[in-house]
Amino acid sequence: MEKLNYQLHDVVQMKKGHPCGANAWEIIRLGADIRLKCTNCERSILLARSEFDKKLKKILISNSNN
Ligand SMILES: [Zn+2]
C-alpha cells in the first residue's frame, strides 16, 4: 500500500470520524506525536505517529506545492 505523504496543516480523513459527526482533521503538530484538530468542533487529539499512520485514511487538503 502506498504511504501517504502528509505535512503540517494538511486536512486529513481518518478511518474513524470524531464523535461530533465530522471526519476532517487538521494536522496542527507534527513530530513523534501528531496533534489533530477537528475542523468542525475544534477539539484536538494527540496520537503517536505510528498510530496516526494506521488510522489515516486519506488526505483531503494537501498543502504540498508539487
Ligand atoms: Zn469534532
N, CA, C, O and the ligand as a Tripos MOL2 file, in Angstrom:
@<TRIPOS>MOLECULE
protein
  265   263    67     0     0
PROTEIN
NO_CHARGES

@<TRIPOS>ATOM
      1 N           0.8370   -1.1960    0.0000 N.3       1 MET1
      2 CA          0.0000    0.0000    0.0000 C.3       1 MET1
      3 C           0.8760    1.2510    0.0000 C.2       1 MET1
      4 O           1.9070    1.3120    0.6700 O.2       1 MET1
      5 N           0.4500    2.2160   -0.7450 N.am      2 GLU2
      6 CA          1.2090    3.4580   -0.8590 C.3       2 GLU2
      7 C           1.1730    4.2370    0.4500 C.2       2 GLU2
      8 O           0.1250    4.3690    1.0810 O.2       2 GLU2
      9 N           2.3150    4.7400    0.8380 N.am      3 LYS3
     10 CA          2.3470    5.5310    2.0680 C.3       3 LYS3
     11 C           1.9530    6.9680    1.7420 C.2       3 LYS3
     12 O           2.4490    7.5690    0.7890 O.2       3 LYS3
     13 N           1.0510    7.4990    2.5560 N.am      4 LEU4
     14 CA          0.5870    8.8520    2.3040 C.3       4 LEU4
     15 C           1.6000    9.8590    2.8170 C.2       4 LEU4
     16 O           2.1980    9.6950    3.8800 O.2       4 LEU4
     17 N           1.7660   10.8780    2.0440 N.am      5 ASN5
     18 CA          2.7310   11.9090    2.3790 C.3       5 ASN5
     19 C           1.9930   13.1390    2.9100 C.2       5 ASN5
     20 O           1.4170   13.9160    2.1490 O.2       5 ASN5
     21 N           2.0250   13.2900    4.2110 N.am      6 TYR6
     22 CA          1.2820   14.3960    4.8240 C.3       6 TYR6
     23 C           2.2430   15.4010    5.4310 C.2       6 TYR6
     24 O           3.3990   15.0920    5.7200 O.2       6 TYR6
     25 N           1.7460   16.5900    5.6140 N.am      7 GLN7
     26 CA          2.5490   17.6030    6.2760 C.3       7 GLN7
     27 C           1.6830   18.5260    7.1110 C.2       7 GLN7
     28 O           0.4540   18.4440    7.1000 O.2       7 GLN7
     29 N           2.3530   19.4030    7.8320 N.am      8 LEU8
     30 CA          1.6610   20.2870    8.7550 C.3       8 LEU8
     31 C           0.5650   21.0830    8.0330 C.2       8 LEU8
     32 O           0.7650   21.5840    6.9270 O.2       8 LEU8
     33 N          -0.5850   21.1840    8.6820 N.am      9 HIS9
     34 CA         -1.7570   21.9300    8.2140 C.3       9 HIS9
     35 C          -2.5200   21.2590    7.0730 C.2       9 HIS9
     36 O          -3.4590   21.8380    6.5290 O.2       9 HIS9
     37 N          -2.1260   20.0630    6.7170 N.am     10 ASP10
     38 CA         -2.9750   19.2970    5.8060 C.3      10 ASP10
     39 C          -4.2620   18.9270    6.5450 C.2      10 ASP10
     40 O          -4.2760   18.8170    7.7710 O.2      10 ASP10
     41 N          -5.3260   18.7400    5.7950 N.am     11 VAL11
     42 CA         -6.5770   18.2630    6.3830 C.3      11 VAL11
     43 C          -6.7620   16.8160    5.9320 C.2      11 VAL11
     44 O          -6.7280   16.5120    4.7400 O.2      11 VAL11
     45 N          -6.9560   15.9330    6.9070 N.am     12 VAL12
     46 CA         -6.9900   14.5070    6.5990 C.3      12 VAL12
     47 C          -8.2890   13.8560    7.0740 C.2      12 VAL12
     48 O          -8.9830   14.3630    7.9550 O.2      12 VAL12
     49 N          -8.5820   12.7320    6.4660 N.am     13 GLN13
     50 CA         -9.7150   11.9260    6.8890 C.3      13 GLN13
     51 C          -9.1660   10.6760    7.5700 C.2      13 GLN13
     52 O          -8.2500   10.0380    7.0530 O.2      13 GLN13
     53 N          -9.7220   10.3270    8.7270 N.am     14 MET14
     54 CA         -9.2690    9.1510    9.4520 C.3      14 MET14
     55 C         -10.2430    8.0010    9.2340 C.2      14 MET14
     56 O         -11.3490    8.1970    8.7290 O.2      14 MET14
     57 N          -9.8190    6.7880    9.6220 N.am     15 LYS15
     58 CA        -10.7180    5.6410    9.4490 C.3      15 LYS15
     59 C         -11.9780    5.8140   10.2780 C.2      15 LYS15
     60 O         -13.0570    5.3430    9.9180 O.2      15 LYS15
     61 N         -11.8110    6.5060   11.4040 N.am     16 LYS16
     62 CA        -12.9470    6.7500   12.2850 C.3      16 LYS16
     63 C         -13.0940    8.2490   12.4750 C.2      16 LYS16
     64 O         -12.1150    8.9320   12.7730 O.2      16 LYS16
     65 N         -14.2870    8.7630   12.3100 N.am     17 GLY17
     66 CA        -14.5160   10.1860   12.4790 C.3      17 GLY17
     67 C         -14.6060   10.5890   13.9390 C.2      17 GLY17
     68 O         -14.5420    9.7460   14.8330 O.2      17 GLY17
     69 N         -14.7530   11.8630   14.1690 N.am     18 HIS18
     70 CA        -14.9190   12.3810   15.5220 C.3      18 HIS18
     71 C         -16.3600   12.1490   15.9660 C.2      18 HIS18
     72 O         -17.2710   12.1570   15.1370 O.2      18 HIS18
     73 N         -16.5750   11.9420   17.2680 N.am     19 PRO19
     74 CA        -17.9590   11.7490   17.7470 C.3      19 PRO19
     75 C         -18.9060   12.8930   17.3800 C.2      19 PRO19
     76 O         -20.1220   12.7030   17.3810 O.2      19 PRO19
     77 N         -18.3750   14.0710   17.0680 N.am     20 CYS20
     78 CA        -19.2590   15.1880   16.7010 C.3      20 CYS20
     79 C         -19.8820   14.9850   15.3250 C.2      20 CYS20
     80 O         -20.7770   15.7360   14.9390 O.2      20 CYS20
     81 N         -19.4230   13.9840   14.5810 N.am     21 GLY21
     82 CA        -20.0140   13.6870   13.2840 C.3      21 GLY21
     83 C         -19.1290   14.0310   12.1020 C.2      21 GLY21
     84 O         -19.3720   13.5700   10.9860 O.2      21 GLY21
     85 N         -18.1050   14.8370   12.3370 N.am     22 ALA22
     86 CA        -17.2090   15.2390   11.2520 C.3      22 ALA22
     87 C         -16.0730   14.2290   11.1040 C.2      22 ALA22
     88 O         -15.7420   13.4930   12.0330 O.2      22 ALA22
     89 N         -15.4930   14.2180    9.9130 N.am     23 ASN23
     90 CA        -14.2850   13.4130    9.7340 C.3      23 ASN23
     91 C         -13.3090   14.1730    8.8490 C.2      23 ASN23
     92 O         -12.9790   13.7490    7.7420 O.2      23 ASN23
     93 N         -12.8620   15.2980    9.3650 N.am     24 ALA24
     94 CA        -11.8670   16.1220    8.6800 C.3      24 ALA24
     95 C         -11.0270   16.7620    9.7690 C.2      24 ALA24
     96 O         -11.5220   17.5400   10.5840 O.2      24 ALA24
     97 N          -9.7620   16.4230    9.7680 N.am     25 TRP25
     98 CA         -8.8620   16.8450   10.8350 C.3      25 TRP25
     99 C          -7.6890   17.6220   10.2660 C.2      25 TRP25
    100 O          -7.0950   17.2300    9.2610 O.2      25 TRP25
    101 N          -7.3640   18.7230   10.9180 N.am     26 GLU26
    102 CA         -6.1780   19.4660   10.5020 C.3      26 GLU26
    103 C          -4.9900   19.0280   11.3450 C.2      26 GLU26
    104 O          -5.1010   18.8900   12.5630 O.2      26 GLU26
    105 N          -3.8680   18.8130   10.7010 N.am     27 ILE27
    106 CA         -2.6400   18.4640   11.4250 C.3      27 ILE27
    107 C          -2.0460   19.7530   11.9880 C.2      27 ILE27
    108 O          -1.5650   20.6020   11.2380 O.2      27 ILE27
    109 N          -2.0820   19.8930   13.3010 N.am     28 ILE28
    110 CA         -1.5770   21.1360   13.8830 C.3      28 ILE28
    111 C          -0.2510   20.9620   14.5970 C.2      28 ILE28
    112 O           0.3610   21.9460   15.0140 O.2      28 ILE28
    113 N           0.2060   19.7210   14.7470 N.am     29 ARG29
    114 CA          1.5350   19.4900   15.2830 C.3      29 ARG29
    115 C           2.0490   18.2050   14.6720 C.2      29 ARG29
    116 O           1.3500   17.1920   14.6460 O.2      29 ARG29
    117 N           3.2570   18.2510   14.1880 N.am     30 LEU30
    118 CA          3.8230   17.0920   13.5100 C.3      30 LEU30
    119 C           5.1850   16.7990   14.1030 C.2      30 LEU30
    120 O           6.1420   17.5410   13.8810 O.2      30 LEU30
    121 N           5.2710   15.7170   14.8570 N.am     31 GLY31
    122 CA          6.5370   15.3230   15.4700 C.3      31 GLY31
    123 C           6.4810   13.8390   15.7410 C.2      31 GLY31
    124 O           5.9080   13.0900   14.9510 O.2      31 GLY31
    125 N           7.0640   13.3960   16.8440 N.am     32 ALA32
    126 CA          6.9370   11.9860   17.2400 C.3      32 ALA32
    127 C           5.4650   11.7030   17.5290 C.2      32 ALA32
    128 O           4.9550   10.6070   17.2930 O.2      32 ALA32
    129 N           4.8080   12.7320   18.0490 N.am     33 ASP33
    130 CA          3.3640   12.6720   18.2300 C.3      33 ASP33
    131 C           2.7220   13.6450   17.2580 C.2      33 ASP33
    132 O           3.3260   14.6390   16.8550 O.2      33 ASP33
    133 N           1.5030   13.3440   16.8950 N.am     34 ILE34
    134 CA          0.7880   14.1820   15.9420 C.3      34 ILE34
    135 C          -0.4790   14.7060   16.5950 C.2      34 ILE34
    136 O          -1.2690   13.9360   17.1410 O.2      34 ILE34
    137 N          -0.6690   16.0150   16.5390 N.am     35 ARG35
    138 CA         -1.8840   16.5900   17.0920 C.3      35 ARG35
    139 C          -2.8220   16.9710   15.9540 C.2      35 ARG35
    140 O          -2.4480   17.6610   15.0060 O.2      35 ARG35
    141 N          -4.0470   16.4960   16.0880 N.am     36 LEU36
    142 CA         -5.0640   16.7510   15.0800 C.3      36 LEU36
    143 C          -6.1600   17.6000   15.6860 C.2      36 LEU36
    144 O          -6.5430   17.4110   16.8410 O.2      36 LEU36
    145 N          -6.6600   18.5290   14.9030 N.am     37 LYS37
    146 CA         -7.7810   19.3410   15.3510 C.3      37 LYS37
    147 C          -8.9740   19.0520   14.4610 C.2      37 LYS37
    148 O          -8.8860   19.1200   13.2350 O.2      37 LYS37
    149 N         -10.0800   18.7330   15.0900 N.am     38 CYS38
    150 CA        -11.3200   18.5030   14.3560 C.3      38 CYS38
    151 C         -11.7380   19.8320   13.7130 C.2      38 CYS38
    152 O         -11.8610   20.8470   14.3990 O.2      38 CYS38
    153 N         -11.9530   19.8180   12.4040 N.am     39 THR39
    154 CA        -12.2680   21.0780   11.7230 C.3      39 THR39
    155 C         -13.7010   21.5360   12.0030 C.2      39 THR39
    156 O         -14.0620   22.6740   11.7040 O.2      39 THR39
    157 N         -14.5060   20.6570   12.5690 N.am     40 ASN40
    158 CA        -15.8860   21.0280   12.8730 C.3      40 ASN40
    159 C         -16.0160   21.6430   14.2730 C.2      40 ASN40
    160 O         -16.5230   22.7550   14.4180 O.2      40 ASN40
    161 N         -15.5600   20.9210   15.2970 N.am     41 CYS41
    162 CA        -15.7750   21.3940   16.6680 C.3      41 CYS41
    163 C         -14.5040   21.9460   17.3030 C.2      41 CYS41
    164 O         -14.5470   22.4600   18.4210 O.2      41 CYS41
    165 N         -13.3780   21.8480   16.6080 N.am     42 GLU42
    166 CA        -12.1060   22.4240   17.0470 C.3      42 GLU42
    167 C         -11.4800   21.7490   18.2600 C.2      42 GLU42
    168 O         -10.5330   22.2800   18.8390 O.2      42 GLU42
    169 N         -11.9900   20.5960   18.6490 N.am     43 ARG43
    170 CA        -11.3130   19.8350   19.7060 C.3      43 ARG43
    171 C         -10.0740   19.2080   19.0970 C.2      43 ARG43
    172 O         -10.0340   18.9270   17.8990 O.2      43 ARG43
    173 N          -9.0600   18.9880   19.9260 N.am     44 SER44
    174 CA         -7.8640   18.3650   19.3760 C.3      44 SER44
    175 C          -7.5350   17.0740   20.0960 C.2      44 SER44
    176 O          -7.8710   16.8940   21.2670 O.2      44 SER44
    177 N          -6.8770   16.1800   19.3820 N.am     45 ILE45
    178 CA         -6.4450   14.9060   19.9420 C.3      45 ILE45
    179 C          -4.9740   14.7030   19.6160 C.2      45 ILE45
    180 O          -4.4580   15.2430   18.6380 O.2      45 ILE45
    181 N          -4.3070   13.9140   20.4530 N.am     46 LEU46
    182 CA         -2.8920   13.6270   20.2530 C.3      46 LEU46
    183 C          -2.7260   12.1370   19.9690 C.2      46 LEU46
    184 O          -3.2480   11.2920   20.6970 O.2      46 LEU46
    185 N          -1.9980   11.8300   18.9090 N.am     47 LEU47
    186 CA         -1.7590   10.4390   18.5380 C.3      47 LEU47
    187 C          -0.2770   10.2090   18.3210 C.2      47 LEU47
    188 O           0.4250   11.0900   17.8230 O.2      47 LEU47
    189 N           0.2080    9.0230   18.6950 N.am     48 ALA48
    190 CA          1.5690    8.6610   18.3170 C.3      48 ALA48
    191 C           1.6070    8.5620   16.7980 C.2      48 ALA48
    192 O           0.6080    8.2020   16.1740 O.2      48 ALA48
    193 N           2.7400    8.8750   16.2040 N.am     49 ARG49
    194 CA          2.8190    8.8730   14.7440 C.3      49 ARG49
    195 C           2.4770    7.4960   14.1610 C.2      49 ARG49
    196 O           1.8250    7.4060   13.1210 O.2      49 ARG49
    197 N           2.9120    6.4350   14.8270 N.am     50 SER50
    198 CA          2.6330    5.0840   14.3330 C.3      50 SER50
    199 C           1.1290    4.8090   14.3370 C.2      50 SER50
    200 O           0.5920    4.1640   13.4360 O.2      50 SER50
    201 N           0.4770    5.3080   15.3620 N.am     51 GLU51
    202 CA         -0.9670    5.1330   15.4560 C.3      51 GLU51
    203 C          -1.6800    5.9630   14.3830 C.2      51 GLU51
    204 O          -2.6340    5.5050   13.7540 O.2      51 GLU51
    205 N          -1.1950    7.1830   14.1920 N.am     52 PHE52
    206 CA         -1.7490    8.0450   13.1580 C.3      52 PHE52
    207 C          -1.6470    7.3780   11.7840 C.2      52 PHE52
    208 O          -2.6090    7.3610   11.0160 O.2      52 PHE52
    209 N          -0.4580    6.8280   11.4900 N.am     53 ASP53
    210 CA         -0.2500    6.1570   10.1950 C.3      53 ASP53
    211 C          -1.2560    5.0270    9.9890 C.2      53 ASP53
    212 O          -1.7290    4.8000    8.8750 O.2      53 ASP53
    213 N          -1.5750    4.3230   11.0720 N.am     54 LYS54
    214 CA         -2.5120    3.2100   10.9890 C.3      54 LYS54
    215 C          -3.9410    3.6920   10.7500 C.2      54 LYS54
    216 O          -4.7140    3.0450   10.0430 O.2      54 LYS54
    217 N          -4.2800    4.8250   11.3390 N.am     55 LYS55
    218 CA         -5.6660    5.2930   11.3030 C.3      55 LYS55
    219 C          -5.9660    6.2550   10.1610 C.2      55 LYS55
    220 O          -7.1270    6.5520    9.8800 O.2      55 LYS55
    221 N          -4.9330    6.7310    9.5170 N.am     56 LEU56
    222 CA         -5.1270    7.6850    8.4240 C.3      56 LEU56
    223 C          -5.7980    7.0110    7.2310 C.2      56 LEU56
    224 O          -5.3830    5.9320    6.8080 O.2      56 LEU56
    225 N          -6.8180    7.6390    6.6990 N.am     57 LYS57
    226 CA         -7.4950    7.0810    5.5380 C.3      57 LYS57
    227 C          -7.0810    7.8090    4.2710 C.2      57 LYS57
    228 O          -6.6110    7.1910    3.3160 O.2      57 LYS57
    229 N          -7.2590    9.1300    4.2670 N.am     58 LYS58
    230 CA         -6.7850    9.8690    3.1010 C.3      58 LYS58
    231 C          -6.5620   11.3400    3.4220 C.2      58 LYS58
    232 O          -7.0230   11.8600    4.4390 O.2      58 LYS58
    233 N          -5.8470   11.9810    2.5300 N.am     59 ILE59
    234 CA         -5.5810   13.4030    2.6930 C.3      59 ILE59
    235 C          -6.6280   14.1660    1.8860 C.2      59 ILE59
    236 O          -6.7660   13.9690    0.6790 O.2      59 ILE59
    237 N          -7.3560   15.0320    2.5680 N.am     60 LEU60
    238 CA         -8.4250   15.7870    1.9030 C.3      60 LEU60
    239 C          -7.8860   17.0730    1.2840 C.2      60 LEU60
    240 O          -8.2020   17.4020    0.1410 O.2      60 LEU60
    241 N          -7.0780   17.7900    2.0420 N.am     61 ILE61
    242 CA         -6.4900   19.0280    1.5390 C.3      61 ILE61
    243 C          -4.9980   18.9840    1.8220 C.2      61 ILE61
    244 O          -4.5710   18.9260    2.9760 O.2      61 ILE61
    245 N          -4.2220   19.0130    0.7660 N.am     62 SER62
    246 CA         -2.7750   18.9640    0.9190 C.3      62 SER62
    247 C          -2.1830   20.3440    0.7190 C.2      62 SER62
    248 O          -2.6100   21.0980   -0.1550 O.2      62 SER62
    249 N          -1.2100   20.6610    1.5290 N.am     63 ASN63
    250 CA         -0.5240   21.9420    1.3810 C.3      63 ASN63
    251 C           0.7530   21.8180    0.5560 C.2      63 ASN63
    252 O           1.5340   22.7600    0.4290 O.2      63 ASN63
    253 N           0.9330   20.6300    0.0050 N.am     64 SER64
    254 CA          2.1080   20.4100   -0.8220 C.3      64 SER64
    255 C           1.9890   21.2080   -2.1250 C.2      64 SER64
    256 O           0.9160   21.2660   -2.7250 O.2      64 SER64
    257 N           3.0630   21.8030   -2.5470 N.am     65 ASN65
    258 CA          3.0300   22.6200   -3.7650 C.3      65 ASN65
    259 C           3.4500   21.8460   -5.0030 C.2      65 ASN65
    260 O           3.4990   22.4040   -6.0990 O.2      65 ASN65
    261 N           3.7500   20.5770   -4.8370 N.am     66 ASN66
    262 CA          4.2050   19.8400   -6.0210 C.3      66 ASN66
    263 C           3.2280   18.7510   -6.4290 C.2      66 ASN66
    264 O           3.4670   18.0420   -7.4060 O.2      66 ASN66
    265 ZN        -15.3630   17.2100   16.2380 Zn       67 ZN67
@<TRIPOS>BOND
     1     1     2 1
     2     2     3 1
     3     3     4 2
     4     3     5 am
     5     5     6 1
     6     6     7 1
     7     7     8 2
     8     7     9 am
     9     9    10 1
    10    10    11 1
    11    11    12 2
    12    11    13 am
    13    13    14 1
    14    14    15 1
    15    15    16 2
    16    15    17 am
    17    17    18 1
    18    18    19 1
    19    19    20 2
    20    19    21 am
    21    21    22 1
    22    22    23 1
    23    23    24 2
    24    23    25 am
    25    25    26 1
    26    26    27 1
    27    27    28 2
    28    27    29 am
    29    29    30 1
    30    30    31 1
    31    31    32 2
    32    31    33 am
    33    33    34 1
    34    34    35 1
    35    35    36 2
    36    35    37 am
    37    37    38 1
    38    38    39 1
    39    39    40 2
    40    39    41 am
    41    41    42 1
    42    42    43 1
    43    43    44 2
    44    43    45 am
    45    45    46 1
    46    46    47 1
    47    47    48 2
    48    47    49 am
    49    49    50 1
    50    50    51 1
    51    51    52 2
    52    51    53 am
    53    53    54 1
    54    54    55 1
    55    55    56 2
    56    55    57 am
    57    57    58 1
    58    58    59 1
    59    59    60 2
    60    59    61 am
    61    61    62 1
    62    62    63 1
    63    63    64 2
    64    63    65 am
    65    65    66 1
    66    66    67 1
    67    67    68 2
    68    67    69 am
    69    69    70 1
    70    70    71 1
    71    71    72 2
    72    71    73 am
    73    73    74 1
    74    74    75 1
    75    75    76 2
    76    75    77 am
    77    77    78 1
    78    78    79 1
    79    79    80 2
    80    79    81 am
    81    81    82 1
    82    82    83 1
    83    83    84 2
    84    83    85 am
    85    85    86 1
    86    86    87 1
    87    87    88 2
    88    87    89 am
    89    89    90 1
    90    90    91 1
    91    91    92 2
    92    91    93 am
    93    93    94 1
    94    94    95 1
    95    95    96 2
    96    95    97 am
    97    97    98 1
    98    98    99 1
    99    99   100 2
   100    99   101 am
   101   101   102 1
   102   102   103 1
   103   103   104 2
   104   103   105 am
   105   105   106 1
   106   106   107 1
   107   107   108 2
   108   107   109 am
   109   109   110 1
   110   110   111 1
   111   111   112 2
   112   111   113 am
   113   113   114 1
   114   114   115 1
   115   115   116 2
   116   115   117 am
   117   117   118 1
   118   118   119 1
   119   119   120 2
   120   119   121 am
   121   121   122 1
   122   122   123 1
   123   123   124 2
   124   123   125 am
   125   125   126 1
   126   126   127 1
   127   127   128 2
   128   127   129 am
   129   129   130 1
   130   130   131 1
   131   131   132 2
   132   131   133 am
   133   133   134 1
   134   134   135 1
   135   135   136 2
   136   135   137 am
   137   137   138 1
   138   138   139 1
   139   139   140 2
   140   139   141 am
   141   141   142 1
   142   142   143 1
   143   143   144 2
   144   143   145 am
   145   145   146 1
   146   146   147 1
   147   147   148 2
   148   147   149 am
   149   149   150 1
   150   150   151 1
   151   151   152 2
   152   151   153 am
   153   153   154 1
   154   154   155 1
   155   155   156 2
   156   155   157 am
   157   157   158 1
   158   158   159 1
   159   159   160 2
   160   159   161 am
   161   161   162 1
   162   162   163 1
   163   163   164 2
   164   163   165 am
   165   165   166 1
   166   166   167 1
   167   167   168 2
   168   167   169 am
   169   169   170 1
   170   170   171 1
   171   171   172 2
   172   171   173 am
   173   173   174 1
   174   174   175 1
   175   175   176 2
   176   175   177 am
   177   177   178 1
   178   178   179 1
   179   179   180 2
   180   179   181 am
   181   181   182 1
   182   182   183 1
   183   183   184 2
   184   183   185 am
   185   185   186 1
   186   186   187 1
   187   187   188 2
   188   187   189 am
   189   189   190 1
   190   190   191 1
   191   191   192 2
   192   191   193 am
   193   193   194 1
   194   194   195 1
   195   195   196 2
   196   195   197 am
   197   197   198 1
   198   198   199 1
   199   199   200 2
   200   199   201 am
   201   201   202 1
   202   202   203 1
   203   203   204 2
   204   203   205 am
   205   205   206 1
   206   206   207 1
   207   207   208 2
   208   207   209 am
   209   209   210 1
   210   210   211 1
   211   211   212 2
   212   211   213 am
   213   213   214 1
   214   214   215 1
   215   215   216 2
   216   215   217 am
   217   217   218 1
   218   218   219 1
   219   219   220 2
   220   219   221 am
   221   221   222 1
   222   222   223 1
   223   223   224 2
   224   223   225 am
   225   225   226 1
   226   226   227 1
   227   227   228 2
   228   227   229 am
   229   229   230 1
   230   230   231 1
   231   231   232 2
   232   231   233 am
   233   233   234 1
   234   234   235 1
   235   235   236 2
   236   235   237 am
   237   237   238 1
   238   238   239 1
   239   239   240 2
   240   239   241 am
   241   241   242 1
   242   242   243 1
   243   243   244 2
   244   243   245 am
   245   245   246 1
   246   246   247 1
   247   247   248 2
   248   247   249 am
   249   249   250 1
   250   250   251 1
   251   251   252 2
   252   251   253 am
   253   253   254 1
   254   254   255 1
   255   255   256 2
   256   255   257 am
   257   257   258 1
   258   258   259 1
   259   259   260 2
   260   259   261 am
   261   261   262 1
   262   262   263 1
   263   263   264 2
@<TRIPOS>SUBSTRUCTURE
     1 MET1         2 RESIDUE 1 A MET
     2 GLU2         6 RESIDUE 1 A GLU
     3 LYS3        10 RESIDUE 1 A LYS
     4 LEU4        14 RESIDUE 1 A LEU
     5 ASN5        18 RESIDUE 1 A ASN
     6 TYR6        22 RESIDUE 1 A TYR
     7 GLN7        26 RESIDUE 1 A GLN
     8 LEU8        30 RESIDUE 1 A LEU
     9 HIS9        34 RESIDUE 1 A HIS
    10 ASP10       38 RESIDUE 1 A ASP
    11 VAL11       42 RESIDUE 1 A VAL
    12 VAL12       46 RESIDUE 1 A VAL
    13 GLN13       50 RESIDUE 1 A GLN
    14 MET14       54 RESIDUE 1 A MET
    15 LYS15       58 RESIDUE 1 A LYS
    16 LYS16       62 RESIDUE 1 A LYS
    17 GLY17       66 RESIDUE 1 A GLY
    18 HIS18       70 RESIDUE 1 A HIS
    19 PRO19       74 RESIDUE 1 A PRO
    20 CYS20       78 RESIDUE 1 A CYS
    21 GLY21       82 RESIDUE 1 A GLY
    22 ALA22       86 RESIDUE 1 A ALA
    23 ASN23       90 RESIDUE 1 A ASN
    24 ALA24       94 RESIDUE 1 A ALA
    25 TRP25       98 RESIDUE 1 A TRP
    26 GLU26      102 RESIDUE 1 A GLU
    27 ILE27      106 RESIDUE 1 A ILE
    28 ILE28      110 RESIDUE 1 A ILE
    29 ARG29      114 RESIDUE 1 A ARG
    30 LEU30      118 RESIDUE 1 A LEU
    31 GLY31      122 RESIDUE 1 A GLY
    32 ALA32      126 RESIDUE 1 A ALA
    33 ASP33      130 RESIDUE 1 A ASP
    34 ILE34      134 RESIDUE 1 A ILE
    35 ARG35      138 RESIDUE 1 A ARG
    36 LEU36      142 RESIDUE 1 A LEU
    37 LYS37      146 RESIDUE 1 A LYS
    38 CYS38      150 RESIDUE 1 A CYS
    39 THR39      154 RESIDUE 1 A THR
    40 ASN40      158 RESIDUE 1 A ASN
    41 CYS41      162 RESIDUE 1 A CYS
    42 GLU42      166 RESIDUE 1 A GLU
    43 ARG43      170 RESIDUE 1 A ARG
    44 SER44      174 RESIDUE 1 A SER
    45 ILE45      178 RESIDUE 1 A ILE
    46 LEU46      182 RESIDUE 1 A LEU
    47 LEU47      186 RESIDUE 1 A LEU
    48 ALA48      190 RESIDUE 1 A ALA
    49 ARG49      194 RESIDUE 1 A ARG
    50 SER50      198 RESIDUE 1 A SER
    51 GLU51      202 RESIDUE 1 A GLU
    52 PHE52      206 RESIDUE 1 A PHE
    53 ASP53      210 RESIDUE 1 A ASP
    54 LYS54      214 RESIDUE 1 A LYS
    55 LYS55      218 RESIDUE 1 A LYS
    56 LEU56      222 RESIDUE 1 A LEU
    57 LYS57      226 RESIDUE 1 A LYS
    58 LYS58      230 RESIDUE 1 A LYS
    59 ILE59      234 RESIDUE 1 A ILE
    60 LEU60      238 RESIDUE 1 A LEU
    61 ILE61      242 RESIDUE 1 A ILE
    62 SER62      246 RESIDUE 1 A SER
    63 ASN63      250 RESIDUE 1 A ASN
    64 SER64      254 RESIDUE 1 A SER
    65 ASN65      258 RESIDUE 1 A ASN
    66 ASN66      262 RESIDUE 1 A ASN
    67 ZN67       265 GROUP 0 **** ****
